[in-house]
């Protein structure tokens, strides 16, 4: 791996020779593979005891994440129907540290915002860790990335996640306030060097300089949406102190925040502390920690907690909807059906939702090959006793989507843009 000279010089100086050597060794190694089970859809013990599903894979718990597991090798997630059903999310282990933060600091239901959320790993991690009754806004300003976020949130299936396509300033204009805000800000991507060679090609000192300025601007824009006494989680996937410690110090000095030191971080987790100054921060460095490069810091906004605005949730005709002035809501819970001629076609979010009591369509559980054919959007044949009309296709009891059974075959209603494209068996 050929790293930019300026990166090598700065990072060696920042980390010191011993830690830098571990980083270089880690960047040359094969990245670990990890997943996080969806507790709303999968019983942990049942999954771990399913020999057919694991197919020889060895799972080792991620120590800082309740439902996270490191895998002994990388399987074909694309050809696993449970992946598409939202039974688990493929997320690198370092990012799961969010689970540890939320479970330690959040004890009562809150309203939370994940500001830069695509593709959805931290959003789904947060929802699994938040106390029951919490509401999570999951936002992505770039439309193409927001579409991916919406897909992953629908597959996760929790009704209390609202996916939006906005900028931080839009939230400020809408006068939304939150108890917790996660700012996983766009960064220079040094922590992705091992997984994405393009991250190396795109790196430059000028890009780092641009990133730390943008990061401050994003946090400053969203700061007024954080309630007094609220928690800000600041995160990047980069190593340099300009985007990490220096930005955290800037937030503390200029916006009015107190750093929060977490309890119970164990030495054997090999998480690195601050590399500049004396702040309680948490660094994940390949070669030292089992995961990709990540930086996290937690701060509390000065001021006494107050009762602020909360979402207005409406229940209308069996569907949960939101009144969201000034925000572009892409999906929230179960989306309304569409009308094709005289036929009502349910939205796939209904099949994927954890609230199956709202799904009146018959359920048909299929075998693995039929499930894969369905996910490829091919016509499938269902058992002879399957009711005619629209049915819910499930695999191992979890919804995949809908099909229209016409007897000799079933018309596939899986979204065209979600279909499995590979022909590999």
Secondary structure as the mmCIF struct_conf table of DSSP 4:
data_model
#
loop_
_struct_conf.conf_type_id
_struct_conf.id
_struct_conf.beg_label_comp_id
_struct_conf.beg_label_asym_id
_struct_conf.beg_label_seq_id
_struct_conf.end_label_comp_id
_struct_conf.end_label_asym_id
_struct_conf.end_label_seq_id
HELX_RH_AL_P HELX_RH_AL_P1 UNK A 5 UNK A 15
HELX_RH_AL_P HELX_RH_AL_P2 UNK A 17 UNK A 28
BEND BEND1 UNK A 29 UNK A 29
HELX_LH_PP_P HELX_LH_PP_P1 UNK A 30 UNK A 32
STRN STRN1 UNK A 33 UNK A 37
TURN_TY1_P TURN_TY1_P1 UNK A 39 UNK A 41
HELX_RH_AL_P HELX_RH_AL_P3 UNK A 44 UNK A 48
TURN_TY1_P TURN_TY1_P2 UNK A 49 UNK A 49
HELX_RH_AL_P HELX_RH_AL_P4 UNK A 51 UNK A 54
TURN_TY1_P TURN_TY1_P3 UNK A 55 UNK A 56
STRN STRN2 UNK A 59 UNK A 61
TURN_TY1_P TURN_TY1_P4 UNK A 63 UNK A 64
TURN_TY1_P TURN_TY1_P5 UNK A 66 UNK A 67
STRN STRN3 UNK A 68 UNK A 71
BEND BEND2 UNK A 72 UNK A 73
HELX_RH_3T_P HELX_RH_3T_P1 UNK A 77 UNK A 79
HELX_RH_AL_P HELX_RH_AL_P5 UNK A 81 UNK A 84
TURN_TY1_P TURN_TY1_P6 UNK A 85 UNK A 86
BEND BEND3 UNK A 87 UNK A 87
STRN STRN4 UNK A 88 UNK A 90
HELX_RH_3T_P HELX_RH_3T_P2 UNK A 93 UNK A 96
HELX_RH_AL_P HELX_RH_AL_P6 UNK A 97 UNK A 105
BEND BEND4 UNK A 108 UNK A 108
STRN STRN5 UNK A 111 UNK A 114
BEND BEND5 UNK A 115 UNK A 116
TURN_TY1_P TURN_TY1_P7 UNK A 118 UNK A 119
BEND BEND6 UNK A 120 UNK A 120
HELX_RH_AL_P HELX_RH_AL_P7 UNK A 121 UNK A 129
BEND BEND7 UNK A 130 UNK A 130
HELX_LH_PP_P HELX_LH_PP_P2 UNK A 131 UNK A 131
TURN_TY1_P TURN_TY1_P8 UNK A 132 UNK A 133
STRN STRN6 UNK A 135 UNK A 139
BEND BEND8 UNK A 141 UNK A 142
HELX_RH_AL_P HELX_RH_AL_P8 UNK A 143 UNK A 156
TURN_TY1_P TURN_TY1_P9 UNK A 159 UNK A 160
STRN STRN7 UNK A 161 UNK A 164
HELX_RH_AL_P HELX_RH_AL_P9 UNK A 168 UNK A 173
TURN_TY1_P TURN_TY1_P10 UNK A 174 UNK A 175
STRN STRN8 UNK A 178 UNK A 184
HELX_RH_3T_P HELX_RH_3T_P3 UNK A 190 UNK A 192
TURN_TY1_P TURN_TY1_P11 UNK A 193 UNK A 195
HELX_RH_AL_P HELX_RH_AL_P10 UNK A 197 UNK A 202
HELX_RH_AL_P HELX_RH_AL_P11 UNK A 205 UNK A 223
TURN_TY1_P TURN_TY1_P12 UNK A 224 UNK A 225
STRN STRN9 UNK A 226 UNK A 236
BEND BEND9 UNK A 237 UNK A 237
TURN_TY1_P TURN_TY1_P13 UNK A 241 UNK A 244
HELX_RH_AL_P HELX_RH_AL_P12 UNK A 245 UNK A 251
HELX_RH_PI_P HELX_RH_PI_P1 UNK A 252 UNK A 256
STRN STRN10 UNK A 257 UNK A 259
HELX_LH_PP_P HELX_LH_PP_P3 UNK A 261 UNK A 262
BEND BEND10 UNK A 263 UNK A 263
HELX_RH_3T_P HELX_RH_3T_P4 UNK A 267 UNK A 269
STRN STRN11 UNK A 272 UNK A 272
BEND BEND11 UNK A 275 UNK A 278
STRN STRN12 UNK A 281 UNK A 284
STRN STRN13 UNK A 286 UNK A 286
TURN_TY1_P TURN_TY1_P14 UNK A 287 UNK A 288
STRN STRN14 UNK A 289 UNK A 289
BEND BEND12 UNK A 290 UNK A 291
STRN STRN15 UNK A 294 UNK A 301
BEND BEND13 UNK A 302 UNK A 303
STRN STRN16 UNK A 313 UNK A 316
TURN_TY1_P TURN_TY1_P15 UNK A 317 UNK A 318
STRN STRN17 UNK A 319 UNK A 322
TURN_TY1_P TURN_TY1_P16 UNK A 325 UNK A 326
STRN STRN18 UNK A 329 UNK A 332
BEND BEND14 UNK A 333 UNK A 334
HELX_LH_PP_P HELX_LH_PP_P4 UNK A 335 UNK A 337
STRN STRN19 UNK A 338 UNK A 340
TURN_TY1_P TURN_TY1_P17 UNK A 341 UNK A 342
STRN STRN20 UNK A 343 UNK A 345
HELX_RH_AL_P HELX_RH_AL_P13 UNK A 348 UNK A 352
BEND BEND15 UNK A 354 UNK A 354
HELX_RH_3T_P HELX_RH_3T_P5 UNK A 356 UNK A 358
BEND BEND16 UNK A 361 UNK A 361
STRN STRN21 UNK A 362 UNK A 365
HELX_RH_AL_P HELX_RH_AL_P14 UNK A 368 UNK A 375
TURN_TY1_P TURN_TY1_P18 UNK A 376 UNK A 377
STRN STRN22 UNK A 380 UNK A 380
TURN_TY1_P TURN_TY1_P19 UNK A 384 UNK A 385
HELX_LH_PP_P HELX_LH_PP_P5 UNK A 386 UNK A 387
BEND BEND17 UNK A 388 UNK A 388
STRN STRN23 UNK A 389 UNK A 395
TURN_TY1_P TURN_TY1_P20 UNK A 396 UNK A 397
STRN STRN24 UNK A 398 UNK A 405
BEND BEND18 UNK A 407 UNK A 409
STRN STRN25 UNK A 410 UNK A 412
BEND BEND19 UNK A 414 UNK A 414
HELX_RH_3T_P HELX_RH_3T_P6 UNK A 416 UNK A 418
BEND BEND20 UNK A 419 UNK A 419
#
